Amino acid sequence: MLKYAIIFAIISLIAGALGFTGIAAGSAGIAKILFFLFLALTVLFVVLAMLGVGAARKALR
């Protein structure tokens, strides 16, 4: 997901440099959404790992 956010950010930069402001704004919006979704999922998985929730905990029981 972070990969796609970076790709859309690069597309936005190139489109902005070439004068395609509509495409640049759309790509920047998509990149922003993907980045924050990636960030939220990362935080969620880190919290779950800290709590020990998951297959590893169930396997140990």
C-alpha positions in Angstrom: 0.0 0.0 0.0 2.9 2.3 0.8 4.3 1.5 -2.7 1.1 2.7 -4.4 1.1 5.9 -2.3 4.6 6.6 -3.4 3.7 5.9 -7.0 0.7 8.3 -6.9 2.8 10.9 -5.2 5.4 10.7 -8.0 2.6 10.8 -10.6 1.3 13.9 -8.9 4.7 15.6 -8.9 5.3 14.9 -12.6 1.8 16.0 -13.6 2.1 19.2 -11.6 5.5 20.0 -13.2 3.9 19.5 -16.7 0.9 21.7 -15.9 -1.8 19.1 -15.5 -3.2 20.5 -12.3 -6.4 18.4 -12.2 -4.5 15.2 -12.5 -1.9 16.3 -10.0 -4.6 17.2 -7.4 -6.3 13.9 -7.9 -3.1 11.9 -7.6 -2.1 13.8 -4.5 -5.5 13.1 -2.9 -5.2 9.3 -3.7 -1.7 9.3 -2.4 -2.8 11.0 0.8 -5.6 8.5 1.4 -3.4 5.5 0.8 -0.7 6.8 3.0 -3.0 7.4 6.0 -4.7 4.1 5.5 -1.2 2.5 5.5 -0.3 4.4 8.7 -3.6 3.4 10.4 -3.1 -0.3 9.6 0.5 -0.2 10.7 -0.4 1.3 14.1 -3.2 -1.3 14.4 -0.9 -4.2 13.7 1.8 -2.9 16.1 -0.8 -2.5 18.9 -2.1 -6.0 18.2 1.5 -7.4 18.2 2.2 -5.7 21.5 -0.9 -7.2 23.1 0.0 -10.6 21.8 -3.2 -11.1 19.8 -2.9 -13.5 16.9 -1.8 -16.9 15.8 1.4 -17.0 17.8 -0.4 -16.6 21.1 -3.0 -19.2 20.1 -0.3 -21.7 19.0 1.4 -21.4 22.4 -1.7 -22.4 24.3 
